[in-house]
Amino acid sequence: MTYVDGFVTAVPTANKEAYRAYCQLMGGLFKEYGALEVIDCWGDDVPPGKLTSFPLAVQCAENETVAFGWTAWASRAARDEAWKKVMADPRMQPGANPMPFDGKRMIYGGFEKL
């Protein structure tokens, strides 16, 4: 069964190209370790809400854009094993690949495909 990691974050709009480059690097890294598919998206029609919304969830500021993405894995076990390798990879060490956004406001999780 396919397993999916998903995330939503706020990215400074001025960092769009840096974010694109970051996603390409991360997507390649995940695929090296077994990801089946990596999809990264830049917000285009993401309305603010009064009670709930993507912008509210990530505390998106006026000069930021909501980004959304997911990575598909063959299984939860494949994903768990890959993440161990990803986190040990030198390209993931502090300072080697700084995120072009505030990672503290990223929401993420793992999901079983229905």
N, C-alpha and C positions, 0 to 999 in steps of 0.2 A: 504494500500500500504506500502511496506517495505521502510524504511529510513535507510541510511547508513552514518556513520561517518568514514572518512578515514584520514590517516596521513602518512607522510614520514618524517624521521629524520635521523641524523647521530649519530652513537653510537661508542664510542671508542671500537675498536675490542677487547681489553683486558677485556672489561666489558660485554662480551657476556652472561656469566652465571648470572651476576647481572641483566642484562636486561631481561633474560628469567624469573627470579624470579619476577621481577617487573611486567612483562606482566601477569604472572599467578595471582598475587595479584589483578592487575587492572581488568583483565578479570573476575575474580570471583566477584569483587565488581560490575562491570557493569551487570553481570548476576543476582546478587541479586536484582538489581533495574530494571530488565526487559529486558536486552539485549537478543536477540534471538541467536546470534552467535558472537563470538569474535575470530578474526584471526590475529595472529602476525607472521611476516615473517622476516627472516634474509637474507640480500642480498647475492646472489651467482653469478649472472650473470648480473651485473648492470654497463654497460659501461659508461665511462665519455663522455661527449659531448663537442662540441666546442661552440655551441649556446644554446642548452637546454639539460638537462638530470636530472635524480634524484640527482646524486652527486653535480651538479652545484646548483640545487635548494636549497639544504640544506648545501652548503659550506662544503662538506665532505672532511676531511683532509686525508692524506695518511695512517694514523694509525687508521682510522675510517671505519665503514661499514654502508651502507645504510640499514635502517629497514623500513618496510612498513606494514601497518595493517589496519583493518577495523572492525567496530562493526555494526551489523545489529539490527535494532529496528522494532517493529511492525508499527510504524508511526512516523512522526515528532513530534506529540504531546506527544507520549510515550517517545521519546528521550528527549524532552525538560523537561518533568516532572522528568525523571530519573536523568538528569544532575543536577537539583536543589538538589536532594537528595544525589547524589554522592559528590557534592561540600560541602555539610553540614556534610558529614560523617567524624568522627574523624580520620579515616585512611587516609584522604586526607588533613589534616591540615599541615601547614608548618612544616617540620622537621620529620613528622611521616612516610613519604614514599618518601624519596628523589629520584629524577629521576637520573638514571645512565648515563645521556647524557645531552647535552645543549638544554634545552627546547626552548630557544630563536630561534634556527634554525629549529624547527619543523614546517612543514606546514601541515595544516589540514583543514577540511571543512565537511559540511553536504551535502548529495546528495540524491535526489529523485531517486528511482529505475525506470528505463524505462521499 
